[in-house]
Amino acid sequence: MLNLDVNKSVSRNFGGSWTHRRRIIYCTLIFCAFCIIFLMFYGSDTKLHEAIVSSAFLLAGGVIGSYVFGAVWDDKNPVATNKTSVVTNDIPAGALVGGTANVDDPDTY
């Protein structure tokens, strides 16, 4: 996978990928809340307004679900965290092949 962030220009201009994502998410959720609250107080009881409110709730739920799923996927993706694994076939003579006492902690970087 290519690193398209040449000279860290995206991080410099947008404040990092998660800062930029959070800004978009918050603006989208504020827009959804504004639509719902505005139509709740000033909207009439029509099918159009019902569809707008339903769509705003679905959009807000989708954004929250994507935010949570995206965070989990981004944390687990080894390409995004620049982790490399070293695999060797060097097994000392007389060593038992099996598990080790080392436990991988995915939350440490």
C-alpha positions as CSV (number, residue, x, y, z in Angstrom):
1,M,0.0,0.0,0.0
2,L,1.3,3.4,-0.9
3,N,1.8,6.2,1.6
4,L,0.2,9.2,-0.1
5,D,1.0,11.6,2.7
6,V,4.1,13.0,1.1
7,N,6.2,15.2,3.5
8,K,3.3,14.9,6.1
9,S,1.3,17.5,4.2
10,V,-2.1,16.0,5.0
11,S,-1.2,15.9,8.7
12,R,0.1,19.4,8.6
13,N,-3.0,20.9,6.8
14,F,-5.7,18.9,8.5
15,G,-4.3,18.3,11.9
16,G,-3.9,14.5,11.6
17,S,-6.3,12.0,10.2
18,W,-8.3,11.5,13.3
19,T,-8.6,15.2,14.1
20,H,-10.0,15.7,10.6
21,R,-12.3,12.8,10.9
22,R,-13.6,13.9,14.3
23,R,-14.3,17.4,12.9
24,I,-16.4,15.9,10.0
25,I,-18.2,13.6,12.4
26,Y,-19.1,16.3,14.8
27,C,-20.3,18.7,12.0
28,T,-22.5,15.9,10.6
29,L,-24.0,15.1,14.0
30,I,-24.7,18.8,14.7
31,F,-26.4,19.0,11.3
32,C,-28.5,16.0,12.1
33,A,-29.5,17.4,15.5
34,F,-30.3,20.8,13.9
35,C,-32.6,19.2,11.3
36,I,-34.4,17.1,14.0
37,I,-34.8,19.9,16.5
38,F,-35.9,22.5,13.8
39,L,-38.5,20.2,12.4
40,M,-39.7,19.2,15.9
41,F,-40.5,22.8,16.8
42,Y,-41.3,24.4,13.5
43,G,-42.2,21.6,11.1
44,S,-45.6,20.5,10.2
45,D,-46.8,16.9,10.3
46,T,-46.1,15.9,6.7
47,K,-44.6,12.9,5.0
48,L,-41.7,15.0,3.8
49,H,-40.7,16.2,7.3
50,E,-41.1,12.6,8.6
51,A,-38.7,11.4,5.9
52,I,-36.2,14.1,6.7
53,V,-36.2,13.3,10.4
54,S,-36.0,9.5,9.7
55,S,-33.1,10.1,7.4
56,A,-31.3,12.4,9.9
57,F,-31.6,9.7,12.6
58,L,-30.3,7.1,10.2
59,L,-27.4,9.3,9.1
60,A,-26.5,10.0,12.7
61,G,-26.6,6.3,13.6
62,G,-24.5,5.4,10.5
63,V,-21.9,8.1,11.4
64,I,-21.6,6.9,14.9
65,G,-21.4,3.2,13.9
66,S,-18.8,4.0,11.2
67,Y,-16.8,6.1,13.7
68,V,-16.6,3.2,16.1
69,F,-16.0,0.6,13.4
70,G,-13.4,2.8,11.7
71,A,-11.5,3.4,15.0
72,V,-11.4,-0.4,15.7
73,W,-10.3,-1.2,12.1
74,D,-7.7,1.6,12.1
75,D,-6.2,0.3,15.4
76,K,-6.1,-3.3,14.2
77,N,-4.7,-2.5,10.8
78,P,-0.9,-3.2,10.8
79,V,-0.3,-1.0,7.7
80,A,-1.8,2.1,9.5
81,T,0.3,1.6,12.6
82,N,3.5,0.9,10.7
83,K,4.1,-2.3,12.7
84,T,6.4,-4.9,11.1
85,S,6.7,-8.5,12.1
86,V,9.9,-10.4,11.9
87,V,9.5,-14.1,11.1
88,T,12.5,-16.4,11.5
89,N,12.9,-20.1,11.0
90,D,15.8,-20.3,13.3
91,I,14.8,-22.9,16.0
92,P,17.6,-23.8,18.4
93,A,18.4,-27.5,18.6
94,G,16.5,-29.2,21.4
95,A,13.9,-26.4,21.7
96,L,10.3,-27.2,22.1
97,V,8.0,-26.0,19.4
98,G,4.9,-24.5,20.9
99,G,3.5,-21.5,22.7
100,T,5.6,-19.0,24.5
101,A,5.0,-17.0,27.7
102,N,4.8,-13.8,25.7
103,V,1.3,-12.3,25.3
104,D,0.7,-9.8,22.6
105,D,-1.0,-6.6,23.7
106,P,-2.6,-4.9,20.7
107,D,-3.0,-1.6,22.7
108,T,0.7,-1.0,23.0
109,Y,2.6,0.7,20.3
